[in-house]
Amino acid sequence: MRISGTLRGRTVFGTALATLLALTALTSCGATESGSSGGKAGGTASTKNGNGAPGKPGSGSAGNAANGVKQRTQNLRRLPDVGNALHSRIPEQARQALVVRGEGEDSPDSTVFLYEKHGKTWDRTRSWPAHNGKRGWTADHREGDKRSPVGVFTLSDAGGVLAAPDARLPYTHSPAFQASRAWPKTYWHDFDHVIAIDYNRVPGTPPNDPSRPQGQSKGGYIWLHLDHGSGTSGCVSVSKSAMEYLLQELDPESHPVIVMGDKGHLGAA
C-alpha cells in the first residue's frame, strides 16, 4: 500500500512499513496515558485573558505582572523573560520568535507568546495557554523522560493528518501522523496539525522523519501540536485555533525560532 500527499512544495510517498514506523515514532511526542502530573484540565481553550477577564484566544495579556500592571508589548529591545544565555542563541536573521514560558521546572503548564521583529525591536502580537512535558523541563532531554528540552530551536517544517490551513511552512499532509487509537480518545487529534521543533532532527524534512543526528538516546519528535488538556511527553501543545493561526503566520522568510523553557531556565543570565 502506498501513501501519498501533495502539498506546498512537497510530495510525500511512503509504504505501509513507513507508515507503521511513523506511527510508532509518534509515541515519543504524544502522551500514552491519561492525566498528567499537575496538568490543568481544559487547556485546549483560551477562555480568559491575562487579567482574568473573558476573551478570545490570544487576545489577552498573559504576560501581565503579578501586581496587575500590563507588561509592555511593543518596541521591545529584547524578548521579555529571556535571559542572556538563551537570547544570545537567537539567530540574527530571526524575525519571528515563539517564547514558551513554563510555570516551573517540574510543571506541565506554560504560556506561548508570539513576537515579531521590526527593525531592531520586537512586538508581541499574540499569546496562548499551553502545555509542555508532563514532568516539566530539562536542559538535557533524554528519550522517555517526559520533559521538554530547554533551548532555542528553529521552526522549519510542519505537517499533520489534516490538510494545511494556508500554511506558509512546508507542510506534509499524511495519515502517517495519526495518533494511536490505543491512546485515550482525547489524544486522537493531537497530530491533526504539527510544527516540528528542530531539536535532534534534520531541518527541511517532514516532522515525522526518523533521523536523529544526536542519536536515539537524546529523543526526538519534539513538536508543537494540538492540546489534549494536560502535559505531553516532551512536546508543546496549544489549542487548534492557536495552531491554525501559527501555521498561517509563521513565515520561512522570517526565519522563525522557538525559545522555550521554564521561568528559571528561560531567564538565566
Secondary structure, 3 states (H helix, E strand, C coil): CEEEEEECCEEEEEEHHHHHHHHHHHHHCCCCCCCCCCCCCCCCCCCECCCCCECCCCCCCCCCCCCCCCCCCCCECCCCCCCHHHHCCCCCCCCEEEEEEECCCCCCEEEEEEEEEECCEEEEEEEEEEECECCCEECCCCCCCCCEECEEEEEEEEEECCCCCCCCCCEEECHHHCCCCCCCHHHCCCCCCEEEECCCCCCCCCCCCCCCCCCHHHCCCCEEEECCCCCECCCEEECHHHHHHHHHHCCHHHCCEEEEEEHHHHCCC
